[in-house]
Amino acid sequence: MLRYSLRRILLMIPTLIGSTFLVYFLVFLVPGDPVLALAGEKRLSPSTIASIRAQYNLDDPFLVQYGKYLMNVLHGDFGRDFNGNAVSTLIATALPYTLVLALSAFLLKIAIGVCLGVWAGLRQGRLPDKFNLFFTIFFLAVPGFIIAYFSQYVFGIKLHWLPISGVRLGFPIAFILPAVVLALETASPLARLTRTSLVDVLRSDFIVTATAKGLPPRRIMWVHALRNAFMPVVTYLGLSLASLLGGSVLIETIFNLPGLGGTLSRAIETQNGPVVVGVSVFLLLFYLVCALAVDLLYPIIDPRVRHV
């Protein structure tokens, strides 16, 4: 187990370097001068421009810029934006809103996707299975922003049940609609995966053997079938929690929530490169930590993985 864990932790290092390099490189390729974009219609003196470029290492070669930034990130410093604000402070301010939205959507996603998938898997070819197929196809085909705008129109404008923008009314009412939209958008693949995994397990030889031995159906289902069926589901859930933080960018923008998504969206619009890179790298680090947690949890669920 220790050897397996160390190997997984060491594999994170090249993944972290490669991923952060790609993020930094893509932002570096954005056309235009960020200093001039920051000034807008105002004219800056050459000395001011030179001072700003020196402060943010913009005159250094790309690899030098990336090396300095990576060393700062390893010390917990995500740099400063072009307004002089610490990016880490911006992340800390916006993170609670994103976490509330992501965790709410994650719990709703589990409740909807797992329950619907198990319900359909236990009744193959019957009405629950057909409903699960319709549910997954519909929400995979319809873009999330369409669902978001439709829900705003129906539940906010027409029925006046829920707010459609901002957090003025506070938690939880301001997060109900975006959390439900985000959960529905991401629950369809979970429901499909759960159903498929459960059907495959129920057809396995060890389930047939357990049934032939006369074990109670409830024990076969809870002890043998669901535990093995949930192995790929656990992997998917661990990674999807991290992806919900990044996937909430569009939903936060539509519902005008002051989370990481809104911060990233505004930074892209204003070409505030340090914020774009900082938020992206933070989301990447969170994703890698979740992936590592899933890898370390997997041997507990299936001891055979320890010997791989």
N, C-alpha and C positions, 0 to 999 in steps of 0.2 A: 504493500500500500504506500509506504514512504517513497519507494523508488518511482512508482507510478506518479505520485503527486509532484515530486521534484522534476520529473521529465515534463509534465504539463506546465509547470511554472517556468521552466527554462525556455519552453517553446513560445511563451508570451513575449520574450525579449525581441527576437527578430520580427515578430508580428507587429509589436508596438513601434519599432523603428521604421519598418516599411510603411505602415499605415500613416503615421504622422508625417513621414516624408512625402507621401502622396498628397495628403491634405495641404501641406505647406506649399508644395510645388504647384498644385492647381490654383491656389489663391495667388501665388506669385505670378502665374500666367495671365491673370485678369488684366485686360488692356487699360491704359490710362494711368495717370499719376495720382496716387491716393492723396497726396498733399494738396494738389490743385483741386481735387474733388472735395476735400474737406473745406477749402476756402470758399468754394461756390463762386459767386459773382465778385467777391472781394479780391482785390489784388494784394498779394503778399510780397514783401520786399525779398530780394535774393538772399539776404542774410537770415531772414526768418525761415525761408524754405530750406536753406542749408542747415540751420539749427535743428529743424524738425526731422530732416532726413538723417542727420547724424544721431539724433536721440533714438530713432527707431531702426538704426543700422541699415537704412535703405540704400546706402551707397556701397555696402559690402557685397562681395560676390554671393550668389545664392547659397552655396554650400556653407559659407561662413555664417550667413544669416540663420540658416537652419540649425547649424551646430550650436550657436548661442541660444537659440530659442529652445532647443531640446534640453540643454543643460539647465535652463531656467525652469522648464516644466518639471524636471526631475527634482527640483528644489521647491516645487509647489507654486512657482511664479508663472502665471499665464500672460504676463506682460501688461501693458497699458494701452488703452485705445487712443485715438487721435485727439480726444478731448482731455486726456490726462487721467482718466479714471482707470483704476485697476480692474482688469478683466475678471480676476477672481472675485472681486466684490460684485460685479455685475452678475456673475454666475450664481453667487451665493444669494443674491436678492431674487433672482428669477427662479432658482431651482425649486423652492417649496411649491410654487404654483404648478410646475411641470410634474413634480412628484405626486401631488394630490391628483392631478388629472390622470397620470399614467397608472398609479396604483388603483384608482377607482375603476378605470377602464380594464385593468388587468384582472381584478376580482370579478367584474361583470363578464369579462371574456371567458374566464374559467367556468363560471356558473352556467353560461349559455352554451359554450362550445363543448365542454366535457359532458354535461348532462344530456345535451342533444345527441352527441356522438354515441354515448353508452345506450341511450334509449333506442337509437336507430340500429346499433350493432346487435342488440338483443332481439330485435324484430326485423330481421332481414326480409326484404321483399314486401313488407307490409306498409301500412300507411305511415308510421313514424319514419321508416327508412326513406320513403318517397318524399316526405316533408323535409327531411334532412338534405336530400339531394337538391330540392328546390331552394332551400335556404342557402346552401353553399354556393350554388351557381348564381343566384341572384346577387348576393353581396360580394361575390368575386367579380361579377360583371359590371356592377354599378360603381362608379368612382366615389371615393369617400366625400369629396367636396359636394357632389350632387346630393348625397344623403344629408350632409350638414345644412346646405341651403334649404332643402325641403323641410327638414325638421324645424329650422328657424321660422320658416313661413307658416307651418301648421301650428306648432306648439307655442311659438312666440307671438307672431303677428295676428293670426286668426283666433286662436283659443286663449291667448294671454296667460298661459299656465306657467311658462318658464322664461327667464331672461335670455336674450339672444346675443348679448354683447357685454363684455367687461365683468368686473368682480365687485361691483358696488354693493350688491346684496349679500356678498360674503359666501362662505362655505356653509352648507353643501349645495345650496340652490343654484349658485352660479356655475357649478361644475356638473350638474346632473345631465344636461343636454349634450355638452361636448363629450362627457365620459361615455354616455350611451352610444353616441355616434361612433366614437373610436372603438368601442367594444364590438359593436355590430360589424364594423368594417374588418376587424381582425379575428372574429370568432369563427367565421366560416371555414378557413383552413384547419383550425383546431378541431371543429366538429367533424370534418371529413377525415382528418388523421386519426382521431379517437375511434371513429366508427370502423375504419379500415383496419387499424391495429387490433381492435377487439375481435373482429370477424376472423382475422388470420389466426389469432391465438385460440379461438374457440374451435378451429378446425385442426389444431395441432394434435399430435399423437398422445401427448401427456394428458390432455383434457379428455380424450377418448378413454385412456387407461383409467383416469380418476373416476370417470362415469361408470366404467365397467366394474370397478371395485366397489361401487355402491356408496361413494361419498355423497353427502347431502349437496343438492344443487347450490344452496347458498354458500357453502364452504368452497365448492369448486369455483364459483364466480368471484368471491371476495379474496380468497387466499391464493388461488392459482391463476385465474384468467385475468382479472383486473391488474394484478401486480405486474404481470409480464406485458400486458397491453399498454400500461402506462409508461414503460421505459422510453419509447420514442417521444411520448407526449411530454414527459419531464424535460427532455432535451429541448424540445420546441418551446416549452413555456419559459425555460430559463433564458433562452436567447430572445424570445419575443418581448420579455419585460424590458430588456435593454433597447430593443428596436422601437418600443412604444415611446421612449423618451425622444428619439429622433423622429419617429413618425408623427409625433404630435405637433410638428412645426406648422403644417397646413391647418390643422384643426384650431390651434391656438391663434393663428392669424385670422381665420374666419370668425372666431368667437371673441377676438380682441382680448385675449388673456395675456397678462404680463409675464409669461414663462420663458423658458429657454427658446422655444420656437419663435415667439414674438421678438425676442432679443436678436436672434439669428437673422430673422427676416428683415428687421430694420437695419442691421449691420450690412447685409447684402445690398440693400437699396442705397445706402450712403457710402458704399465701398470702404467700410471701416474694417480693413483687413485683420488687425489684431483681434477684434471681437469674433470675426468669422472663424479664424483659426483656433482661437481659444475655446469657443463653445464646441466646435467640431472635435477638437482633441479631447475635451472633457467627455463628450458623448462617446467617443471612441474608447477612452479608458474605462468608462462605465460598462460598455459592451464587453470589453476584454475581461473585466472582473466577473461579470455574469457568466461569460463562457467558461472561465476557470472554475467558478462555483459549480456549474453543471458537470464539468469534467470530474471534479472531486466528489460530487454526489453520486455519480453514475456507479462507481464500484460498490457503494453501499446498497444500491438497489440490485445490482447484478454483480456478485463477487467474481464471476468469470472474467470481468474486464480487468481486474488487477493483474492478470497474467498475460495481458496482451502487450 
